[in-house]
Amino acid sequence: MAEFRDARWYAVRPASNTKPSTYRCPLCGGLLPALSEHLLVLPEGDPSQRRHAHKACVLNARRAGRLPLREEVEPRRPGLLARLRRRRGSGSPG
């Protein structure tokens, strides 16, 4: 993962590769053939730092704990409706 900048978390999403470009996977160093199915990995969601990677490499890195997702590092705060329901449910009956 030398090409990735250090990040606390990563965003991973499917790549829509519509142009005939060949990329190098930063996880294994192998080539991603043009128009092949692969994933985008974005350090802390920064699109300017995105890297194209093999799906299998990303899954292996996730299993090994090397690509934590934002939801794992910064759990999402409950939405407004969930907070209101919790507040209503925790109030004393009156």
GROMACS elastic network, one bead per residue, 0.5 to 0.9 nm:
[ bonds ]
;  ai    aj funct       b0    kb
    1     4     6  0.55778   500
    1     5     6  0.84806   500
    1    26     6  0.55977   500
    1    27     6  0.51150   500
    1    28     6  0.80298   500
    1    66     6  0.88871   500
    2     5     6  0.75777   500
    2    26     6  0.71086   500
    2    27     6  0.81054   500
    3    26     6  0.58760   500
    3    27     6  0.84389   500
    3    51     6  0.84749   500
    4     7     6  0.81109   500
    4    26     6  0.72940   500
    4    27     6  0.89731   500
    4    42     6  0.87945   500
    4    43     6  0.72320   500
    4    49     6  0.77825   500
    4    50     6  0.85983   500
    4    51     6  0.77849   500
    5    43     6  0.69969   500
    5    49     6  0.79206   500
    6     9     6  0.88746   500
    6    43     6  0.75897   500
    7    10     6  0.69999   500
    7    43     6  0.56182   500
    7    44     6  0.60846   500
    8    43     6  0.78990   500
    8    44     6  0.68450   500
    8    67     6  0.88275   500
    8    68     6  0.73919   500
    8    69     6  0.85536   500
    8    70     6  0.80838   500
    8    73     6  0.73356   500
    9    42     6  0.87394   500
    9    43     6  0.63363   500
    9    44     6  0.52716   500
    9    45     6  0.81329   500
    9    67     6  0.67776   500
    9    68     6  0.50811   500
    9    69     6  0.51009   500
    9    70     6  0.51412   500
    9    71     6  0.85896   500
    9    72     6  0.81300   500
    9    73     6  0.65832   500
    9    74     6  0.86265   500
   10    41     6  0.65197   500
   10    42     6  0.54717   500
   10    45     6  0.62375   500
   10    46     6  0.88510   500
   10    67     6  0.61602   500
   10    68     6  0.60253   500
   10    69     6  0.50318   500
   10    70     6  0.62077   500
   11    40     6  0.80536   500
   11    41     6  0.58083   500
   11    42     6  0.50110   500
   11    43     6  0.64564   500
   11    44     6  0.63990   500
   11    45     6  0.52374   500
   11    46     6  0.84748   500
   11    67     6  0.87590   500
   11    68     6  0.85139   500
   11    69     6  0.59742   500
   11    70     6  0.67293   500
   12    39     6  0.67216   500
   12    40     6  0.56876   500
   12    42     6  0.63731   500
   12    43     6  0.88910   500
   12    45     6  0.84478   500
   12    58     6  0.84935   500
   12    67     6  0.89954   500
   12    69     6  0.76671   500
   13    39     6  0.56940   500
   13    40     6  0.53750   500
   13    41     6  0.68067   500
   13    42     6  0.84855   500
   14    37     6  0.81194   500
   14    38     6  0.64764   500
   14    40     6  0.59782   500
   14    41     6  0.88910   500
   14    55     6  0.88047   500
   15    37     6  0.72749   500
   15    38     6  0.58513   500
   15    40     6  0.54268   500
   15    52     6  0.76131   500
   16    19     6  0.89262   500
   16    35     6  0.85804   500
   16    37     6  0.80850   500
   16    38     6  0.83342   500
   16    39     6  0.85226   500
   17    20     6  0.76846   500
   17    21     6  0.80569   500
   17    34     6  0.77675   500
   17    35     6  0.54877   500
   17    36     6  0.73128   500
   17    37     6  0.75814   500
   17    38     6  0.82188   500
   18    21     6  0.85735   500
   18    34     6  0.87445   500
   18    35     6  0.63964   500
   19    34     6  0.74697   500
   19    35     6  0.68727   500
   20    33     6  0.85048   500
   20    35     6  0.59370   500
   21    32     6  0.87076   500
   21    33     6  0.75145   500
   21    35     6  0.72694   500
   22    31     6  0.68380   500
   22    32     6  0.56456   500
   22    33     6  0.51250   500
   22    35     6  0.80587   500
   22    36     6  0.89661   500
   23    30     6  0.85784   500
   23    31     6  0.58181   500
   23    32     6  0.50447   500
   23    33     6  0.69826   500
   23    34     6  0.76161   500
   23    51     6  0.86185   500
   23    52     6  0.65151   500
   23    53     6  0.80747   500
   24    27     6  0.88390   500
   24    28     6  0.84301   500
   24    29     6  0.58953   500
   24    30     6  0.56727   500
   24    32     6  0.57752   500
   24    33     6  0.87931   500
   24    51     6  0.85681   500
   24    52     6  0.71140   500
   24    53     6  0.73096   500
   25    28     6  0.57964   500
   25    29     6  0.50492   500
   25    30     6  0.54674   500
   25    31     6  0.60844   500
   25    32     6  0.65556   500
   25    51     6  0.75134   500
   25    52     6  0.59681   500
   25    54     6  0.62817   500
   25    57     6  0.82399   500
   26    29     6  0.53893   500
   26    30     6  0.79056   500
   26    51     6  0.71148   500
   26    52     6  0.75304   500
   26    53     6  0.64718   500
   26    54     6  0.89895   500
   27    30     6  0.81893   500
   27    53     6  0.69180   500
   27    54     6  0.81405   500
   27    57     6  0.62452   500
   27    58     6  0.75666   500
   27    61     6  0.79342   500
   28    31     6  0.87629   500
   28    53     6  0.84930   500
   28    54     6  0.84601   500
   28    57     6  0.69420   500
   30    54     6  0.85967   500
   31    53     6  0.89662   500
   31    54     6  0.87994   500
   32    35     6  0.84424   500
   32    36     6  0.67119   500
   32    37     6  0.85615   500
   32    38     6  0.77572   500
   32    52     6  0.80043   500
   32    53     6  0.73994   500
   32    54     6  0.69624   500
   33    36     6  0.56447   500
   33    37     6  0.88990   500
   34    37     6  0.89794   500
   35    38     6  0.88634   500
   37    54     6  0.77886   500
   37    55     6  0.76660   500
   38    52     6  0.68587   500
   38    53     6  0.59073   500
   38    54     6  0.50320   500
   38    55     6  0.52309   500
   38    56     6  0.87330   500
   39    51     6  0.83455   500
   39    52     6  0.58350   500
   39    53     6  0.54206   500
   39    54     6  0.63087   500
   39    55     6  0.57476   500
   39    58     6  0.77277   500
   40    50     6  0.63114   500
   40    51     6  0.56303   500
   40    53     6  0.62518   500
   40    54     6  0.88464   500
   41    45     6  0.82513   500
   41    47     6  0.88840   500
   41    49     6  0.84782   500
   41    50     6  0.55347   500
   41    51     6  0.52664   500
   41    52     6  0.63745   500
   41    53     6  0.70418   500
   41    58     6  0.82747   500
   41    67     6  0.89704   500
   42    46     6  0.55663   500
   42    47     6  0.60391   500
   42    48     6  0.81636   500
   42    49     6  0.60894   500
   42    51     6  0.65434   500
   43    46     6  0.57616   500
   43    47     6  0.80941   500
   43    49     6  0.65037   500
   43    50     6  0.69145   500
   43    51     6  0.87435   500
   44    47     6  0.88830   500
   44    69     6  0.86910   500
   44    70     6  0.74969   500
   45    48     6  0.89683   500
   45    49     6  0.83896   500
   45    50     6  0.81884   500
   45    70     6  0.86257   500
   46    49     6  0.56083   500
   46    50     6  0.67647   500
   47    50     6  0.51421   500
   47    51     6  0.88747   500
   53    56     6  0.84735   500
   53    57     6  0.68100   500
   53    58     6  0.67139   500
   54    57     6  0.51731   500
   54    58     6  0.63673   500
   54    59     6  0.87107   500
   55    58     6  0.52506   500
   55    59     6  0.62502   500
   55    60     6  0.86874   500
   56    59     6  0.50909   500
   56    60     6  0.61195   500
   56    61     6  0.85801   500
   57    60     6  0.51140   500
   57    61     6  0.61101   500
   57    62     6  0.85233   500
   58    61     6  0.50845   500
   58    62     6  0.60447   500
   58    63     6  0.85920   500
   58    67     6  0.76808   500
   59    62     6  0.50498   500
   59    63     6  0.61949   500
   59    64     6  0.86357   500
   59    67     6  0.89721   500
   60    63     6  0.51215   500
   60    64     6  0.62131   500
   60    65     6  0.86611   500
   60    66     6  0.87777   500
   61    64     6  0.50253   500
   61    65     6  0.61693   500
   61    66     6  0.51622   500
   61    67     6  0.58817   500
   61    68     6  0.89894   500
   62    65     6  0.50505   500
   62    66     6  0.58235   500
   62    67     6  0.50542   500
   62    68     6  0.67262   500
   62    69     6  0.86269   500
   63    66     6  0.77315   500
   63    67     6  0.84077   500
   64    67     6  0.80350   500
   65    68     6  0.62558   500
   68    71     6  0.83112   500
   68    72     6  0.63832   500
   68    73     6  0.69721   500
   69    72     6  0.53940   500
   69    73     6  0.66232   500
   69    74     6  0.85918   500
   70    73     6  0.51778   500
   70    74     6  0.55641   500
   70    75     6  0.72707   500
   70    76     6  0.86033   500
   71    74     6  0.53590   500
   71    76     6  0.63193   500
   72    75     6  0.59985   500
   74    77     6  0.87577   500
   76    79     6  0.86270   500
   78    81     6  0.81220   500
   78    82     6  0.59690   500
   78    83     6  0.63720   500
   79    82     6  0.53894   500
   79    83     6  0.63224   500
   79    84     6  0.87814   500
   80    83     6  0.51371   500
   80    84     6  0.61847   500
   80    85     6  0.86338   500
   81    84     6  0.51415   500
   81    85     6  0.61704   500
   81    86     6  0.85776   500
   82    85     6  0.51306   500
   82    86     6  0.61159   500
   82    87     6  0.85820   500
   83    86     6  0.50864   500
   83    87     6  0.61247   500
   83    88     6  0.86093   500
   84    87     6  0.50478   500
   84    88     6  0.60986   500
   84    89     6  0.84961   500
   85    88     6  0.50945   500
   85    89     6  0.60011   500
   85    90     6  0.85060   500
   86    89     6  0.50865   500
   86    90     6  0.60374   500
   86    91     6  0.86672   500
   87    90     6  0.52570   500
   87    91     6  0.63485   500
   88    91     6  0.54912   500
   88    92     6  0.87487   500
   89    92     6  0.81678   500
   91    94     6  0.86227   500
